[in-house]
Amino acid sequence: MTISILIAEDQSMLLGAIATLLDLESDFKVVAQSKDGESALQSAQEHKPDIILTDIEMPKMSGLELAAKIKSELPSTKVIILTTFSRAGYLRRAMDAGVKGYLLKDSPSDELAEAIRKVMNGKKVIDPELITDAWDAEDPLTERERKALKLATDGLTTEAIAEQMHLSPGTVRNYLSNAASKLNASNRIEAARIARQKGWL
């Protein structure tokens, strides 16, 4: 059986290298390559691959957002995260988004190939060093606090955030204040920095 694979990675050189490595495996076929989350979703809808191998931080749509959409729109396609970020918060959010594998980019290529086969056989594959950290790190933010904080880091004013989230400016200020308080931060910028470091944003 040939396993069809879509790769989403915004660094061109790495994208090409991963595709070349995987195409060397006799049971793999790379059917599409994408440099951002949105085009990866479109390609996935077109090709319906067995596996999507995606980075987390990409333009237009993150790998975690992509995984969540794939879970609801293409439930038979399995998502594996391949990233440089060993942040526990990312792993927890990836599991919530239905990701079946989470590997670091410095993993040997034979481990990646083996992980793809295991995921195809219904198993989950997670880099061992991440598992302990992930269960110890509880994300204190609610979804709305996270969204408000993310929009604030994108440079939006409280009023603009309120408009996007269909809330009042006062409610948005409360969300941002709560997020800063939970993270022991003095303001929204520091709160966003801490949340990003932990992988919660």
C-alpha positions, 0 to 999 in steps of 0.5 A: 500500500502506498501512503500519500503525504502532503507536506506543509512547511514555510521554509522552501529548502526544508520543504524540498529536503523533506519531500526528497527524503520521503520520496526515497521510501518505496511505500510513500508518495508525496502528493503536494507541498505547501508553504502556508496553512491555507494552501495546505488546506486547499491541497488537502481537500483536493488530494485527500492525502493519508498523512499531512506533515506540517510545521506549527508556525506558518503564514495564513494559518498555523499547523494547529489551526490546520490540524483542527480543520482537517479533523472536522473536514477530512477525518480520515486524513491523519496529521503529524506535526514536525516542528522545532518547538518543543513547547509543552503547550503546543503539544497539549493543543496539538492533541486537542486538535486531533494530531496523531504525531508530534516530532521535532525537526532534529529527529533522524529521517528514519524515525520520521518514516517509521512514525508515518507508518505507525500513525497509518497503523492507528498509533500515536507517535510523540517525541518522548522528551515532550510527554512529561513536560506536556502533562505538567504544564496546564494552560491557564488561558480560556479560548477567548482570552487566548484569542484576545491576546493573539489579536493584541499581539497582532497590533489591534486596538481594544476596539478593533479586537472587540469588533472582530470578536463581536464583544464590547471593548470592556469585555475585551479589556477584561479578557486581556486583564485576566490573561495578564493576571493569570500569567503574572504579567504586568501588561498584555505585551508581557502576557503574550510573550509568556504565553508564546514561550509556553506554547499557549498562544 
